[in-house]
C-alpha cells in the first residue's frame, strides 16, 4: 500500500487568518487520489491535523496532481511539491512546523 501513497506539500497565497497557508496531503493513488490524512498550517504557525478530511464535506473531490497545481490548472496562487513520508509523519506526530510559509524561496 505504501507504494500507492503520495505526500504533497501545497503552498497557498495568504488570503485570511481563517485559511491555511501550507497544506500537507497524504494521497491514496490507488483510490483516485483521495485523501487519507491532511495537515493544515496557518500563518501564525498553528498546525491542525485531520485523519478524516472528508468528514464535513458535501462532495468528495480528488487531490490534483503536483503538475496540475504548478501549471495553474486549478488557478493562481498555488505551488506544490512531492515530499517524503518522513516529512509528513514528523509534522503529523509533533504538530510543530518550522518550514517556510510561502513558496517565495523556490523561485
OpenMM code with the backbone's topology and positions (N, CA, C; nanometers):
from openmm import Vec3, app, unit

residues = "UNK UNK UNK UNK UNK UNK UNK UNK UNK UNK UNK UNK UNK UNK UNK UNK UNK UNK UNK UNK UNK UNK UNK UNK UNK UNK UNK UNK UNK UNK UNK UNK UNK UNK UNK UNK UNK UNK UNK UNK UNK UNK UNK UNK UNK UNK UNK UNK UNK UNK UNK UNK UNK UNK UNK UNK UNK UNK UNK UNK UNK UNK UNK UNK UNK UNK UNK UNK UNK UNK UNK UNK UNK UNK UNK UNK UNK UNK UNK UNK UNK UNK UNK UNK UNK UNK UNK UNK UNK UNK UNK UNK UNK UNK UNK UNK UNK UNK UNK UNK UNK UNK UNK UNK UNK UNK UNK".split()
positions = [
    Vec3(0.0826, -0.1205, 0.0000),
    Vec3(0.0000, 0.0000, 0.0000),
    Vec3(0.0860, 0.1255, 0.0000),
    Vec3(0.1977, 0.1243, 0.0685),
    Vec3(0.2813, 0.2440, 0.0796),
    Vec3(0.3288, 0.2936, -0.0561),
    Vec3(0.3442, 0.2030, -0.1527),
    Vec3(0.3861, 0.2447, -0.2862),
    Vec3(0.2773, 0.3239, -0.3568),
    Vec3(0.1550, 0.3110, -0.3096),
    Vec3(0.0443, 0.3795, -0.3727),
    Vec3(0.0040, 0.5053, -0.2971),
    Vec3(0.0950, 0.5580, -0.2166),
    Vec3(0.0694, 0.6788, -0.1394),
    Vec3(0.1649, 0.7878, -0.1866),
    Vec3(0.1126, 0.9080, -0.2041),
    Vec3(0.1950, 1.0234, -0.2389),
    Vec3(0.1742, 1.1288, -0.1309),
    Vec3(0.2831, 1.1955, -0.0955),
    Vec3(0.2777, 1.3015, 0.0048),
    Vec3(0.3045, 1.4345, -0.0647),
    Vec3(0.2136, 1.5289, -0.0445),
    Vec3(0.2189, 1.6559, -0.1156),
    Vec3(0.2204, 1.7708, -0.0147),
    Vec3(0.3064, 1.8671, -0.0427),
    Vec3(0.3108, 1.9926, 0.0331),
    Vec3(0.2639, 2.1009, -0.0624),
    Vec3(0.1593, 2.1736, -0.0216),
    Vec3(0.0984, 2.2733, -0.1082),
    Vec3(0.1001, 2.4084, -0.0385),
    Vec3(0.1634, 2.5054, -0.1029),
    Vec3(0.1613, 2.6431, -0.0537),
    Vec3(0.0466, 2.7154, -0.1222),
    Vec3(-0.0273, 2.7936, -0.0439),
    Vec3(-0.1341, 2.8754, -0.0996),
    Vec3(-0.1086, 3.0193, -0.0580),
    Vec3(-0.1223, 3.1102, -0.1522),
    Vec3(-0.1021, 3.2508, -0.1194),
    Vec3(-0.1951, 3.2915, -0.0069),
    Vec3(-0.1456, 3.3709, 0.0842),
    Vec3(-0.2191, 3.4139, 0.2026),
    Vec3(-0.3460, 3.4881, 0.1636),
    Vec3(-0.4582, 3.4438, 0.2185),
    Vec3(-0.5865, 3.5090, 0.1906),
    Vec3(-0.6504, 3.5662, 0.3159),
    Vec3(-0.6464, 3.4915, 0.4254),
    Vec3(-0.7035, 3.5399, 0.5507),
    Vec3(-0.6512, 3.4540, 0.6654),
    Vec3(-0.6675, 3.5031, 0.7858),
    Vec3(-0.6228, 3.4286, 0.9032),
    Vec3(-0.7009, 3.2991, 0.9226),
    Vec3(-0.8160, 3.2885, 0.8599),
    Vec3(-0.9003, 3.1700, 0.8758),
    Vec3(-0.8596, 3.0540, 0.7848),
    Vec3(-0.7774, 3.0824, 0.6853),
    Vec3(-0.7390, 2.9790, 0.5890),
    Vec3(-0.5934, 2.9390, 0.6067),
    Vec3(-0.5642, 2.8104, 0.5892),
    Vec3(-0.4243, 2.7666, 0.5959),
    Vec3(-0.3417, 2.8277, 0.4831),
    Vec3(-0.2110, 2.8368, 0.5054),
    Vec3(-0.1201, 2.8839, 0.4008),
    Vec3(-0.0338, 2.7704, 0.3474),
    Vec3(-0.0216, 2.6616, 0.4243),
    Vec3(0.0502, 2.5431, 0.3783),
    Vec3(-0.0373, 2.4222, 0.4105),
    Vec3(-0.0534, 2.3372, 0.3103),
    Vec3(-0.1311, 2.2146, 0.3255),
    Vec3(-0.0379, 2.0967, 0.3033),
    Vec3(-0.0592, 1.9924, 0.3780),
    Vec3(0.0118, 1.8665, 0.3582),
    Vec3(-0.0934, 1.7593, 0.3360),
    Vec3(-0.0774, 1.6838, 0.2281),
    Vec3(-0.1747, 1.5820, 0.1928),
    Vec3(-0.1089, 1.4448, 0.1856),
    Vec3(-0.1774, 1.3451, 0.2395),
    Vec3(-0.1423, 1.2054, 0.2182),
    Vec3(-0.2466, 1.1538, 0.1187),
    Vec3(-0.2024, 1.1286, -0.0039),
    Vec3(-0.2918, 1.1000, -0.1155),
    Vec3(-0.2846, 0.9517, -0.1508),
    Vec3(-0.4002, 0.8891, -0.1595),
    Vec3(-0.4098, 0.7476, -0.1962),
    Vec3(-0.4168, 0.7365, -0.3483),
    Vec3(-0.3052, 0.6992, -0.4106),
    Vec3(-0.3009, 0.6882, -0.5566),
    Vec3(-0.3839, 0.5708, -0.6067),
    Vec3(-0.4030, 0.4702, -0.5222),
    Vec3(-0.4821, 0.3533, -0.5600),
    Vec3(-0.6318, 0.3769, -0.5473),
    Vec3(-0.6709, 0.4927, -0.4946),
    Vec3(-0.8124, 0.5260, -0.4771),
    Vec3(-0.8414, 0.6629, -0.5376),
    Vec3(-0.8040, 0.6802, -0.6631),
    Vec3(-0.8370, 0.8018, -0.7396),
    Vec3(-0.7900, 0.9318, -0.6770),
    Vec3(-0.6763, 0.9290, -0.6064),
    Vec3(-0.6146, 1.0477, -0.5475),
    Vec3(-0.6988, 1.1100, -0.4355),
    Vec3(-0.7694, 1.0270, -0.3612),
    Vec3(-0.8429, 1.0771, -0.2455),
    Vec3(-0.7510, 1.0854, -0.1248),
    Vec3(-0.7849, 1.1763, -0.0333),
    Vec3(-0.7039, 1.1991, 0.0862),
    Vec3(-0.7220, 1.0895, 0.1891),
    Vec3(-0.6106, 1.0577, 0.2550),
    Vec3(-0.6154, 0.9722, 0.3732),
    Vec3(-0.6024, 1.0569, 0.4991),
    Vec3(-0.5046, 1.1487, 0.4953),
    Vec3(-0.4821, 1.2400, 0.6075),
    Vec3(-0.4439, 1.3760, 0.5507),
    Vec3(-0.4687, 1.4792, 0.6326),
    Vec3(-0.4388, 1.6160, 0.5907),
    Vec3(-0.3843, 1.6939, 0.7099),
    Vec3(-0.2895, 1.7814, 0.6813),
    Vec3(-0.2358, 1.8731, 0.7824),
    Vec3(-0.2469, 2.0138, 0.7265),
    Vec3(-0.2961, 2.1059, 0.8078),
    Vec3(-0.3060, 2.2465, 0.7679),
    Vec3(-0.2185, 2.3306, 0.8593),
    Vec3(-0.1412, 2.4213, 0.7988),
    Vec3(-0.0570, 2.5141, 0.8743),
    Vec3(-0.1056, 2.6553, 0.8425),
    Vec3(-0.1325, 2.7318, 0.9482),
    Vec3(-0.1839, 2.8671, 0.9337),
    Vec3(-0.0707, 2.9688, 0.9437),
    Vec3(-0.0982, 3.0932, 0.9089),
    Vec3(0.0035, 3.1985, 0.9074),
    Vec3(0.0701, 3.2167, 1.0438),
    Vec3(-0.0013, 3.1903, 1.1515),
    Vec3(0.0573, 3.2021, 1.2854),
    Vec3(0.1288, 3.0744, 1.3291),
    Vec3(0.1446, 2.9790, 1.2344),
    Vec3(0.2113, 2.8502, 1.2531),
    Vec3(0.1310, 2.7494, 1.3350),
    Vec3(0.0050, 2.7795, 1.3592),
    Vec3(-0.0833, 2.6804, 1.4204),
    Vec3(-0.0965, 2.5632, 1.3242),
    Vec3(-0.0899, 2.4413, 1.3780),
    Vec3(-0.0988, 2.3199, 1.2973),
    Vec3(-0.2264, 2.2456, 1.3345),
    Vec3(-0.3054, 2.2113, 1.2325),
    Vec3(-0.4266, 2.1338, 1.2533),
    Vec3(-0.4142, 2.0040, 1.1750),
    Vec3(-0.4301, 1.8906, 1.2418),
    Vec3(-0.4225, 1.7621, 1.1726),
    Vec3(-0.5625, 1.7030, 1.1612),
    Vec3(-0.5821, 1.6234, 1.0547),
    Vec3(-0.7139, 1.5659, 1.0309),
    Vec3(-0.6984, 1.4278, 0.9676),
    Vec3(-0.7423, 1.3259, 1.0398),
    Vec3(-0.7362, 1.1908, 0.9843),
    Vec3(-0.8690, 1.1492, 0.9214),
    Vec3(-0.9627, 1.2438, 0.9111),
    Vec3(-1.0902, 1.2215, 0.8424),
    Vec3(-1.1262, 1.3480, 0.7639),
    Vec3(-1.0460, 1.3801, 0.6613),
    Vec3(-1.0620, 1.5087, 0.5926),
    Vec3(-1.1940, 1.5260, 0.5188),
    Vec3(-1.2684, 1.4198, 0.4956),
    Vec3(-1.3951, 1.4324, 0.4227),
    Vec3(-1.5161, 1.4333, 0.5166),
    Vec3(-1.4927, 1.4410, 0.6439),
    Vec3(-1.5995, 1.4342, 0.7444),
    Vec3(-1.7086, 1.5395, 0.7219),
    Vec3(-1.6716, 1.6628, 0.6952),
    Vec3(-1.7695, 1.7710, 0.6865),
    Vec3(-1.7929, 1.8229, 0.5450),
    Vec3(-1.7535, 1.7469, 0.4451),
    Vec3(-1.7705, 1.7957, 0.3074),
    Vec3(-1.8963, 1.7380, 0.2433),
    Vec3(-1.9496, 1.8111, 0.1501),
    Vec3(-2.0692, 1.7666, 0.0788),
    Vec3(-2.0306, 1.6792, -0.0405),
    Vec3(-1.9266, 1.7202, -0.1106),
    Vec3(-1.8820, 1.6453, -0.2279),
    Vec3(-1.7342, 1.6121, -0.2131),
    Vec3(-1.7010, 1.4857, -0.2325),
    Vec3(-1.5633, 1.4393, -0.2214),
    Vec3(-1.4946, 1.4567, -0.3563),
    Vec3(-1.3794, 1.5260, -0.3547),
    Vec3(-1.3048, 1.5512, -0.4781),
    Vec3(-1.1624, 1.5002, -0.4616),
    Vec3(-1.1058, 1.4451, -0.5679),
    Vec3(-0.9667, 1.4016, -0.5610),
    Vec3(-0.8712, 1.5211, -0.5540),
    Vec3(-0.7521, 1.4952, -0.5043),
    Vec3(-0.6478, 1.5972, -0.4967),
    Vec3(-0.5795, 1.6068, -0.6334),
    Vec3(-0.5690, 1.7265, -0.6895),
    Vec3(-0.4989, 1.7412, -0.8182),
    Vec3(-0.3526, 1.6978, -0.8060),
    Vec3(-0.2925, 1.6664, -0.9178),
    Vec3(-0.1508, 1.6307, -0.9174),
    Vec3(-0.0660, 1.7560, -0.8937),
    Vec3(0.0564, 1.7340, -0.8517),
    Vec3(0.1517, 1.8435, -0.8327),
    Vec3(0.1705, 1.9177, -0.9642),
    Vec3(0.1787, 1.8440, -1.0729),
    Vec3(0.1966, 1.9051, -1.2043),
    Vec3(0.0786, 1.9958, -1.2400),
    Vec3(-0.0435, 1.9507, -1.2126),
    Vec3(-0.1619, 2.0333, -1.2406),
    Vec3(-0.1620, 2.1600, -1.1560),
    Vec3(-0.1317, 2.1454, -1.0275),
    Vec3(-0.1301, 2.2621, -0.9394),
    Vec3(-0.0255, 2.3636, -0.9838),
    Vec3(0.0938, 2.3173, -1.0178),
    Vec3(0.2013, 2.4076, -1.0584),
    Vec3(0.1795, 2.4668, -1.1971),
    Vec3(0.1008, 2.4000, -1.2810),
    Vec3(0.0689, 2.4518, -1.4146),
    Vec3(-0.0491, 2.5495, -1.4099),
    Vec3(-0.0996, 2.5757, -1.2895),
    Vec3(-0.2100, 2.6709, -1.2681),
    Vec3(-0.3426, 2.6240, -1.3283),
    Vec3(-0.3565, 2.4921, -1.3491),
    Vec3(-0.4814, 2.4363, -1.3995),
    Vec3(-0.5959, 2.4689, -1.3037),
    Vec3(-0.5666, 2.4748, -1.1745),
    Vec3(-0.6684, 2.4997, -1.0721),
    Vec3(-0.6669, 2.6437, -1.0236),
    Vec3(-0.5968, 2.7303, -1.0936),
    Vec3(-0.5931, 2.8712, -1.0579),
    Vec3(-0.4560, 2.9165, -1.0126),
    Vec3(-0.4454, 3.0449, -0.9879),
    Vec3(-0.3204, 3.1062, -0.9439),
    Vec3(-0.3042, 3.0887, -0.7928),
    Vec3(-0.1833, 3.1126, -0.7461),
    Vec3(-0.1602, 3.1162, -0.6029),
    Vec3(-0.1234, 2.9839, -0.5398),
    Vec3(-0.0965, 2.8811, -0.6204),
    Vec3(-0.0587, 2.7506, -0.5688),
    Vec3(0.0832, 2.7155, -0.6093),
    Vec3(0.1560, 2.6502, -0.5203),
    Vec3(0.2810, 2.5843, -0.5566),
    Vec3(0.2864, 2.4549, -0.4772),
    Vec3(0.3051, 2.3445, -0.5453),
    Vec3(0.3048, 2.2141, -0.4790),
    Vec3(0.4335, 2.1388, -0.5070),
    Vec3(0.4682, 2.0507, -0.4141),
    Vec3(0.5853, 1.9638, -0.4285),
    Vec3(0.5549, 1.8305, -0.3614),
    Vec3(0.6109, 1.7260, -0.4173),
    Vec3(0.6038, 1.5949, -0.3525),
    Vec3(0.7077, 1.5943, -0.2416),
    Vec3(0.6689, 1.5436, -0.1251),
    Vec3(0.7594, 1.5340, -0.0109),
    Vec3(0.7674, 1.3889, 0.0335),
    Vec3(0.8521, 1.3632, 0.1308),
    Vec3(0.8693, 1.2266, 0.1806),
    Vec3(0.7645, 1.1930, 0.2871),
    Vec3(0.7428, 1.0650, 0.3050),
    Vec3(0.6557, 1.0166, 0.4122),
    Vec3(0.7102, 1.0617, 0.5467),
    Vec3(0.8423, 1.0617, 0.5594),
    Vec3(0.9050, 1.1015, 0.6850),
    Vec3(0.8747, 1.2473, 0.7194),
    Vec3(0.8811, 1.3359, 0.6213),
    Vec3(0.8489, 1.4770, 0.6466),
    Vec3(0.7039, 1.4919, 0.6910),
    Vec3(0.6141, 1.4225, 0.6222),
    Vec3(0.4726, 1.4280, 0.6587),
    Vec3(0.4518, 1.3743, 0.8004),
    Vec3(0.5060, 1.2565, 0.8280),
    Vec3(0.4859, 1.1933, 0.9590),
    Vec3(0.5471, 1.2727, 1.0737),
    Vec3(0.6611, 1.3379, 1.0497),
    Vec3(0.7220, 1.4189, 1.1549),
    Vec3(0.6286, 1.5328, 1.1955),
    Vec3(0.5715, 1.6001, 1.0970),
    Vec3(0.4779, 1.7084, 1.1267),
    Vec3(0.3512, 1.6533, 1.1916),
    Vec3(0.3023, 1.5415, 1.1428),
    Vec3(0.1827, 1.4787, 1.1985),
    Vec3(0.2036, 1.4461, 1.3471),
    Vec3(0.3201, 1.3921, 1.3789),
    Vec3(0.3474, 1.3476, 1.5160),
    Vec3(0.3840, 1.4610, 1.6112),
    Vec3(0.4531, 1.5635, 1.5619),
    Vec3(0.4981, 1.6710, 1.6509),
    Vec3(0.4038, 1.7901, 1.6544),
    Vec3(0.3312, 1.8100, 1.5444),
    Vec3(0.2435, 1.9269, 1.5292),
    Vec3(0.3205, 2.0586, 1.5405),
    Vec3(0.4485, 2.0541, 1.5013),
    Vec3(0.5338, 2.1732, 1.5019),
    Vec3(0.5868, 2.1931, 1.3599),
    Vec3(0.5578, 2.3097, 1.3008),
    Vec3(0.6048, 2.3398, 1.1657),
    Vec3(0.7051, 2.4531, 1.1721),
    Vec3(0.8252, 2.4255, 1.1257),
    Vec3(0.9329, 2.5253, 1.1262),
    Vec3(0.9722, 2.5688, 0.9850),
    Vec3(0.9034, 2.5182, 0.8854),
    Vec3(0.9377, 2.5477, 0.7476),
    Vec3(0.8869, 2.6823, 0.7005),
    Vec3(0.9065, 2.7073, 0.5724),
    Vec3(0.8603, 2.8308, 0.5089),
    Vec3(0.7079, 2.8337, 0.5010),
    Vec3(0.6526, 2.9521, 0.5102),
    Vec3(0.5085, 2.9696, 0.4984),
    Vec3(0.4663, 3.0117, 0.3583),
    Vec3(0.5636, 3.0429, 0.2748),
    Vec3(0.5350, 3.0789, 0.1357),
    Vec3(0.6318, 3.0037, 0.0456),
    Vec3(0.5966, 2.9978, -0.0808),
    Vec3(0.6815, 2.9314, -0.1800),
    Vec3(0.7820, 3.0276, -0.2411),
    Vec3(0.7915, 3.1499, -0.1910),
    Vec3(0.8815, 3.2507, -0.2476),
    Vec3(1.0265, 3.2038, -0.2552),
    Vec3(1.0678, 3.1215, -0.1615),
    Vec3(1.2066, 3.0760, -0.1581),
    Vec3(1.2399, 2.9847, -0.2734),
    Vec3(1.1410, 2.9322, -0.3445),
    Vec3(1.1629, 2.8363, -0.4521),
    Vec3(1.1986, 2.9043, -0.5819),
    Vec3(1.1500, 3.0242, -0.6060),
    Vec3(1.1720, 3.0890, -0.7345),
    Vec3(1.3163, 3.1228, -0.7613),
] * unit.nanometer
topology = app.Topology()
chain = topology.addChain("A")
for resn in residues:
    res = topology.addResidue(resn, chain)
    for name in ("N", "CA", "C"):
        topology.addAtom(name, app.Element.getBySymbol(name[0]), res)
